[in-house]
Amino acid sequence: MRIGELAGLSGTSERLIRYYERVGLLTSTRLPNGYRDFEPSAERTVRQIRALLAAGLPTRTIQQLLPCGEPEGPLRACPGVLRKLRTQLTELDRRADELDQARQALRQAIAATEAAGLPPAA
């Protein structure tokens, strides 16, 4: 599939897809006219890359992860990457706890304000 189709299917810009290819996260072949041609599995790979980036993993770690997955199976950690994944998971858990505390503080402030009968601010 061409890059525009991959971008549409994956919800990712062509610019990001080119970046993923440039840093070695994604591969394509070149057609005689110079256009990139991606395998159908590239859509899944792009979605995995996006999820792993959202989880805070650097592209270098993602580069180590992607080759160990199966084309249709779950993503698996390559040897030597599991420790990095556990560290990142611990960090995500810490951030999630902080967000939960912030959410609870906002709920309490809203509830206290509404209980006091104060008018909402503009």
N, C-alpha and C positions, 0 to 999 in steps of 0.2 A: 504494500500500500504506500501511497505517496505521503509526504509529510503533512499536507493539508488535511488529508483524511484522518491520519493519526491524531493530529491536533484536535479535530472535531470530535472524534470518538473518545478521546481521553480527557477532553476538557482542558487541554494544556496548550499554551501558545507555541507556534512554530519556533519562535526564538528560544524558548526553554528546551524544546526537543533538540534543537541544534546544540545547545549548551550541554545537555546530557550526553549527546554523542561526542562532543569535543572532549569532555572529561572522562570518557570511557565507560559511561553507564549504559549506553545504548549503542547498538550497531545497525548499520544499513549497508546495502550494496548500492552501487551507482548504475543507473540505467545508461544506455548509450547516449541519451540526450543530456546526461549529467544530473538528472533528478535522483533524489534519494529514494530507495525502495526498502520499506521496512516489512519484516515478517508479521503475520497476523498476531503473534505473541507479543509484539512490541506494545500493544495497547495495555496489556496486563503489566508489562514491565514498567511502563510510564506511571501507571497507577501505584505500583509498589514504590517506585522512586519517590513519588509525591508524598505518600504516606510516611515513608521513612524520613524524608526531609522534615515533614511536619512534626515527627516525633523528636526532632532535634539531632538526628544523626548527620555527621558530615559526609560529604560525597565520597571521601576516601574510605570510610567504613562501609558505605553502601556498595561501593565498588568491590569490596571483599565479600559482601553478602550475596549479591545477585548471582554469581556463578554457582552457588551451592543449592539454589532452589531448583525445583522441577518445573518444566514448562507449564504443567497444569496443576501441580501440587502446591503445598504450602511453602512459604519461604523458610529456609533453614539456614542456620548460622554455619559458616565454614569454620574449620579449626582456627583458633586464635581470635575469633571475633566474639565469641560468647561472653567473655568478660566485659568487653565494650558494651554489648547489648544490656547486660545486667546493670552496669554502671548507669547507662542512659535511662533504663527503666526506673532505677532508684531515684534519679533526678526528676523524672516525670511524676513519680509518686509524690515527691516532696512538693513540686509545684502544684500538683492537684490538691494536696492538703492545704497549701497556702490559699488557693482559690476557694476551697470550701470554707475556710475561715473568713475570708473576705465576703463571700456570699452570705454567710450567716450574720456577719456584722451589719451588712446592708439590710437584711430582713429584719433584724432587731431594731435598727434605726427607723425603718419604715413603719413597723408595727408600733413602736413607741410614739412616733409622730402622729399616726392615725388614732391611737388610743387617747392622746392628749387633745384630740379634736382640732389640731392646728390645720389651717388651710394649706393646700399644696402650693408650692412656689410656682411662679409663672415659668 
